[in-house]
Amino acid sequence: MKYSFHTNKKMTTLSKPLRNCFYLYGNCYNFKCILQNNQPEPAEWRRTLSTRSDHDVMGRKRILSGMRPTGKLHLGHYTGALENWVERQNELDASGNRMYETYFLIADYHSLTTSLETDDIFSFTIDMVTDWLAAGIDPEKSPIFRQSQVKEHAELFLICSMLITASRLERNPTLKDQVRDLNMAAVSYGHLGYPVLQAADILLYKGNIVPVGEDQLPHVEITREIARRFNKQYQHPLNGDVFEEPEPKITRFSRLAGLDGKMKMSKSLGNTMLLCDSPEDVQNKLRKAVTDTEKIRKNDPGRPEVCTVFSYHQRFSTPDSVAEIERDCRSGALGCVDCKKRCSAAISRELSPILEKRAEYAASPGSVKDILLEGEHYARKAADQTMREVREAMQLG
């Protein structure tokens, strides 16, 4: 596979991406790059690429998305990231060709920054990947792999760690927020260096545009500083700068409120509905969901704009149903019990095909592991190319 790589002086044909971007979203993140090539059909990512032609060049974006392995996913993961991943994976251009080449990362090293418990990481990984597959991530189109099984992540992290001071990392406002929110008595070197590991993830795949929430802007700036410092210290003999400085782009991501009415679903808060919940589980959980506190009796007029259940209707019910529910809630014609029943039915309808597909994969956990092993084989190739350039620039090896 050949890509067109541009420098200020000339254009050289190399096995490397041209433009990339990396998405950050809580425990999830995505990397995107624009490739100059004529891509194979979706199922051909596993096959040899030596027969591809170099003419008929077209731009295509590659997206790397990832989550920490936290086990079974909840609806917040689904609406905030996963369904968008599936949409990008399957999006076609006007000619019917895939617009994106998609890769999916299990960020297991990142889990160690806040907890050293590893007994459940593998089982959590299998559970999470099973949910990915059930929701529509297709291993015939998209390699799925574990961060810990691609050693270049750790190697580049080590190099990046030499390019930033501890005092700079201690000034990171995101770190201060985490220490406060998690009520941490002390911060480990790994947690302090979390943004450096994230920078290594971005730079390993040559990310240069980073759509982020405002709380992640400090991490992008750290990545920019590391890229700038590396390029100033080391130049590739042919290509010059090895890394581009990624540009942040503020992006709003869809989030789902927790059952308790808090801003987001979180397992640590115990306010979630899982993708694998049965219709009975969904109904039982919704019975406890927070609604309008001023709507005490069924015939009291309600305020849908402050009701957690109505926010779920807006996502899972049809537009006509949403309009009807809003009208009847405000007038007092619709009580909260009936409203919750209708909401649970709408959620379960959308989850039904996911539950069916999940049961198939859950019955064969060995197939999920095989998918990981095959995806990791191909992820190593992309990472190896970047690290070759890094070592050549540093004159190592």
C-alpha distance (Angstrom), angle and dihedral (degrees) to the residues before:
residue distance angle dihedral
M1 . . .
K2 3.81 . .
Y3 3.78 129.1 .
S4 3.79 130.9 -169.5
F5 3.79 110.3 -117.9
H6 3.80 120.0 -167.5
T7 3.79 127.8 -153.5
N8 3.79 128.2 173.1
K9 3.80 90.9 -97.6
K10 3.77 107.3 38.5
M11 3.78 147.2 -17.5
T12 3.80 117.1 -103.3
T13 3.79 129.5 -173.1
L14 3.79 108.9 -123.9
S15 3.79 138.7 151.2
K16 3.80 94.2 -102.0
P17 3.82 141.2 100.3
L18 3.79 123.8 -98.1
R19 3.81 105.8 -150.8
N20 3.77 131.0 6.5
C21 3.76 143.8 175.4
F22 3.77 133.6 -162.8
Y23 3.82 125.4 -149.0
L24 3.79 122.8 -149.1
Y25 3.79 122.3 -161.6
G26 3.81 119.1 160.3
N27 3.79 105.4 -76.8
C28 3.78 89.3 -6.5
Y29 3.80 130.8 73.9
N30 3.76 138.5 173.2
F31 3.79 133.9 -154.6
K32 3.78 122.6 -157.9
C33 3.79 131.2 -172.6
I34 3.78 134.2 176.1
L35 3.79 112.3 -128.7
Q36 3.78 126.4 -159.6
N37 3.78 102.0 -140.0
N38 3.76 148.3 91.8
Q39 3.79 101.2 -101.0
P40 3.81 124.9 -145.1
E41 3.77 120.0 -116.0
P42 3.84 115.5 -79.6
A43 3.82 97.9 -94.4
E44 3.80 92.1 49.9
W45 3.81 99.2 74.3
R46 3.80 88.9 100.0
R47 3.81 95.3 49.1
T48 3.77 129.0 87.2
L49 3.79 112.8 -81.7
S50 3.80 97.7 -158.3
T51 3.81 92.7 103.8
R52 3.80 95.4 59.1
S53 3.81 117.3 115.6
D54 3.80 123.8 -127.5
H55 3.79 96.3 -141.1
D56 3.79 128.3 80.9
V57 3.80 88.5 50.6
M58 3.80 115.2 -165.8
G59 3.79 133.8 174.8
R60 3.79 117.3 -108.6
K61 3.79 130.3 173.3
R62 3.78 124.9 -131.2
I63 3.79 118.4 -153.0
L64 3.80 125.2 -162.7
S65 3.79 112.2 -168.0
G66 3.78 128.6 179.9
M67 3.80 148.9 176.5
R68 3.76 136.0 -169.2
P69 3.83 110.1 -104.1
T70 3.80 100.5 -104.1
G71 3.80 98.1 151.9
K72 3.77 124.9 -117.6
L73 3.80 112.4 19.6
H74 3.79 126.8 -124.8
L75 3.79 131.1 -143.4
G76 3.80 90.9 -93.4
H77 3.81 89.8 62.4
Y78 3.79 89.0 48.0
T79 3.80 98.7 50.8
G80 3.81 94.9 33.3
A81 3.78 98.7 50.6
L82 3.79 121.5 -21.3
E83 3.79 100.9 68.0
N84 3.80 88.9 47.8
W85 3.81 89.6 52.8
V86 3.80 90.8 53.2
E87 3.80 91.4 47.7
R88 3.81 92.4 51.7
Q89 3.81 91.1 45.6
N90 3.80 92.1 55.0
E91 3.82 99.9 35.7
L92 3.80 114.2 123.9
D93 3.79 131.7 -161.9
A94 3.81 125.7 -130.6
S95 3.81 90.3 -81.9
G96 3.78 93.2 53.8
N97 3.81 94.9 -107.1
R98 3.78 123.2 131.6
M99 3.79 112.1 -94.4
Y100 3.80 95.6 -154.6
E101 3.77 139.0 40.8
T102 3.81 104.3 -145.0
Y103 3.81 132.4 -155.9
F104 3.82 125.8 179.1
L105 3.81 124.3 -150.7
I106 3.82 131.0 -160.6
A107 3.82 101.3 -148.1
D108 3.80 97.0 -150.9
Y109 3.82 95.9 151.2
H110 3.79 88.6 59.0
S111 3.81 89.7 58.7
L112 3.80 90.1 65.3
T113 3.79 92.6 63.0
T114 3.81 91.6 74.9
S115 3.83 102.8 21.8
L116 3.79 133.3 27.6
E117 3.81 92.8 -161.1
T118 3.79 107.6 116.2
D119 3.81 102.7 162.5
D120 3.80 92.1 99.5
I121 3.81 101.5 34.9
F122 3.79 94.8 97.7
S123 3.81 94.8 45.8
F124 3.82 89.8 44.3
T125 3.80 88.3 50.9
I126 3.81 92.5 52.3
D127 3.82 91.3 46.9
M128 3.79 92.3 48.8
V129 3.79 95.4 45.5
T130 3.81 89.4 47.4
D131 3.80 87.7 57.4
W132 3.82 90.6 47.7
L133 3.79 90.7 53.0
A134 3.80 92.9 44.3
A135 3.81 90.7 51.6
G136 3.81 91.9 53.6
I137 3.81 109.7 -85.2
D138 3.80 101.6 146.5
P139 3.82 117.6 -150.7
E140 3.81 88.6 -160.4
K141 3.81 87.0 65.9
S142 3.79 103.6 25.8
P143 3.83 131.3 41.8
I144 3.82 112.6 -133.9
F145 3.81 117.7 -157.6
R146 3.81 146.6 161.0
Q147 3.79 119.8 -110.1
S148 3.81 91.1 -138.3
Q149 3.80 91.4 57.8
V150 3.82 93.2 58.2
K151 3.80 102.0 69.6
E152 3.81 93.3 -166.7
H153 3.81 89.6 76.9
A154 3.80 90.3 63.5
E155 3.81 93.0 40.2
L156 3.79 94.5 54.0
F157 3.81 90.0 42.6
L158 3.82 88.9 58.0
I159 3.80 91.9 50.8
C160 3.80 92.8 45.6
S161 3.81 89.6 50.9
M162 3.81 88.6 64.9
L163 3.79 91.2 57.5
I164 3.81 100.9 60.4
T165 3.80 134.7 52.3
A166 3.79 127.3 -122.4
S167 3.80 90.6 -124.4
R168 3.81 90.0 57.3
L169 3.79 90.9 53.3
E170 3.81 91.6 46.7
R171 3.81 88.6 59.5
N172 3.81 91.1 58.5
P173 3.84 105.1 119.8
T174 3.81 91.9 -155.3
L175 3.81 89.5 61.5
K176 3.78 91.1 51.5
D177 3.81 90.6 51.5
Q178 3.82 91.6 50.6
V179 3.80 92.5 49.3
R180 3.79 89.4 52.0
D181 3.82 96.7 43.2
L182 3.82 94.1 45.7
N183 3.82 92.2 41.8
M184 3.80 90.7 -129.6
A185 3.79 119.5 -177.0
A186 3.82 93.8 -160.7
V187 3.81 138.8 10.5
S188 3.80 121.9 -130.5
Y189 3.80 123.3 -138.8
G190 3.81 88.2 -111.8
H191 3.79 92.8 53.4
L192 3.78 91.0 46.0
G193 3.80 88.0 51.3
Y194 3.81 95.5 46.2
P195 3.84 91.8 111.3
V196 3.81 88.9 51.8
L197 3.80 91.6 55.0
Q198 3.78 88.4 47.5
A199 3.80 89.2 50.2
A200 3.80 89.6 52.0
D201 3.81 89.7 52.6
I202 3.80 90.4 51.8
L203 3.80 96.8 43.7
L204 3.80 94.0 43.0
Y205 3.81 87.2 67.5
K206 3.82 95.1 35.6
G207 3.81 97.4 -111.8
N208 3.81 113.8 -175.0
I209 3.83 104.6 165.0
V210 3.80 118.4 52.3
P211 3.84 118.8 -170.4
V212 3.82 103.7 -160.7
G213 3.76 145.2 161.0
E214 3.78 113.8 -106.0
D215 3.82 91.4 -104.4
Q216 3.82 89.7 62.5
L217 3.82 96.8 52.0
P218 3.84 92.8 96.9
H219 3.82 89.4 57.5
V220 3.79 91.4 53.4
E221 3.79 90.9 50.1
I222 3.81 90.0 52.3
T223 3.81 89.4 51.5
R224 3.81 89.9 50.9
E225 3.78 91.5 50.2
I226 3.81 92.3 50.3
A227 3.81 92.5 48.2
R228 3.80 90.8 48.2
R229 3.80 92.7 48.0
F230 3.82 92.4 48.6
N231 3.81 93.2 49.3
K232 3.80 91.2 48.2
Q233 3.79 92.2 49.9
Y234 3.83 98.9 38.8
Q235 3.80 132.7 30.9
H236 3.79 125.6 -170.5
P237 3.84 109.9 -121.1
L238 3.82 92.2 -128.2
N239 3.79 107.5 21.3
G240 3.78 104.7 33.4
D241 3.80 110.2 -150.1
V242 3.79 112.1 42.5
F243 3.82 95.9 -162.9
E244 3.77 134.1 38.7
E245 3.79 117.1 -141.6
P246 3.81 106.2 -110.5
E247 3.79 116.6 -125.0
P248 3.83 118.3 -138.7
K249 3.78 119.8 -128.0
I250 3.79 117.3 -169.6
T251 3.80 109.5 -127.5
R252 3.78 132.3 178.0
F253 3.80 115.0 -138.5
S254 3.78 125.5 -157.4
R255 3.79 110.2 -105.4
L256 3.78 129.7 -173.9
A257 3.79 119.9 -141.0
G258 3.80 118.3 -122.3
L259 3.80 122.1 -107.0
D260 3.80 88.3 -105.1
G261 3.80 91.1 58.2
K262 3.80 95.3 -106.1
M263 3.79 119.2 142.3
K264 3.82 96.0 -95.8
M265 3.77 143.1 11.3
S266 3.80 113.3 -100.6
K267 3.78 132.0 171.3
S268 3.79 89.7 -143.7
L269 3.81 88.7 59.3
G270 3.81 93.6 46.3
N271 3.81 92.4 -131.1
T272 3.81 102.0 119.1
M273 3.77 142.5 113.9
L274 3.79 112.5 -150.4
L275 3.78 127.1 -134.5
C276 3.80 87.4 -124.9
D277 3.81 95.1 51.7
S278 3.80 114.8 126.2
P279 3.83 119.8 -127.6
E280 3.82 87.8 -100.6
D281 3.81 91.3 52.6
V282 3.80 91.7 48.7
Q283 3.80 91.8 49.9
N284 3.81 93.4 47.7
K285 3.80 92.8 49.0
L286 3.79 93.5 47.2
R287 3.79 91.2 54.2
K288 3.81 87.2 69.5
A289 3.80 95.5 44.7
V290 3.80 117.9 124.0
T291 3.80 115.3 -108.7
D292 3.80 134.7 172.8
T293 3.82 104.6 -40.5
E294 3.81 90.9 -152.3
K295 3.83 93.0 57.9
I296 3.80 98.3 81.8
R297 3.81 101.5 152.9
K298 3.78 128.3 40.4
N299 3.81 95.0 -109.6
D300 3.81 95.0 47.2
P301 3.83 112.8 112.5
G302 3.80 110.8 -107.3
R303 3.79 138.1 -147.3
P304 3.81 108.1 -133.3
E305 3.80 92.2 -174.6
V306 3.83 91.0 69.6
C307 3.82 96.8 38.8
T308 3.80 119.2 104.7
V309 3.80 92.4 -155.8
F310 3.80 91.7 54.1
S311 3.82 89.7 53.8
Y312 3.82 86.8 57.5
H313 3.81 90.1 50.0
Q314 3.80 88.9 54.2
R315 3.78 89.3 58.2
F316 3.81 103.8 35.8
S317 3.84 107.2 24.9
T318 3.80 126.5 75.7
P319 3.83 118.3 -96.1
D320 3.82 90.9 -111.3
S321 3.81 91.1 51.9
V322 3.80 91.5 47.7
A323 3.81 91.5 52.8
E324 3.81 91.4 47.9
I325 3.81 93.6 47.1
E326 3.80 92.0 48.8
R327 3.80 91.9 50.1
D328 3.80 95.4 46.4
C329 3.80 93.0 44.0
R330 3.79 92.7 53.5
S331 3.80 92.0 47.1
G332 3.79 94.3 46.4
A333 3.79 93.7 -117.5
L334 3.81 92.4 117.2
G335 3.79 121.8 59.0
C336 3.80 125.1 -151.6
V337 3.81 94.5 -112.6
D338 3.79 93.4 57.1
C339 3.80 90.9 40.9
K340 3.82 90.6 55.3
K341 3.81 92.0 48.3
R342 3.79 90.9 53.5
C343 3.80 90.7 46.8
S344 3.81 94.1 50.4
A345 3.81 89.8 50.3
A346 3.82 91.2 51.9
I347 3.81 92.6 48.8
S348 3.81 93.0 47.1
R349 3.80 91.2 50.7
E350 3.79 90.4 58.5
L351 3.80 93.1 43.3
S352 3.81 94.4 48.4
P353 3.84 97.9 88.3
I354 3.83 89.9 41.6
L355 3.81 90.8 53.7
E356 3.78 91.3 48.8
K357 3.79 94.0 50.0
R358 3.80 92.3 42.5
A359 3.79 91.1 56.1
E360 3.80 89.6 57.0
Y361 3.80 93.4 53.4
A362 3.81 93.5 40.3
A363 3.78 88.4 57.3
S364 3.81 89.5 57.3
P365 3.83 109.5 38.0
G366 3.82 89.3 162.6
S367 3.80 89.7 67.7
V368 3.82 90.2 55.6
K369 3.81 90.3 53.6
D370 3.81 90.4 48.9
I371 3.80 89.4 53.4
L372 3.82 89.3 53.5
L373 3.79 94.0 48.7
E374 3.78 92.7 50.7
G375 3.80 93.0 45.7
E376 3.79 91.6 50.0
H377 3.79 90.6 54.9
Y378 3.79 91.0 60.1
A379 3.79 96.4 39.6
R380 3.79 89.8 58.7
K381 3.80 90.7 60.2
A382 3.80 93.8 59.4
A383 3.81 92.8 43.9
D384 3.80 92.4 47.0
Q385 3.80 91.6 56.7
T386 3.80 92.4 56.5
M387 3.78 93.5 46.3
R388 3.81 90.9 50.7
E389 3.80 88.3 58.3
V390 3.81 91.0 46.4
R391 3.79 92.7 52.1
E392 3.80 92.3 45.3
A393 3.80 90.6 51.6
M394 3.81 90.9 47.7
Q395 3.82 92.0 43.0
L396 3.78 91.0 -125.9
G397 3.79 120.5 149.2
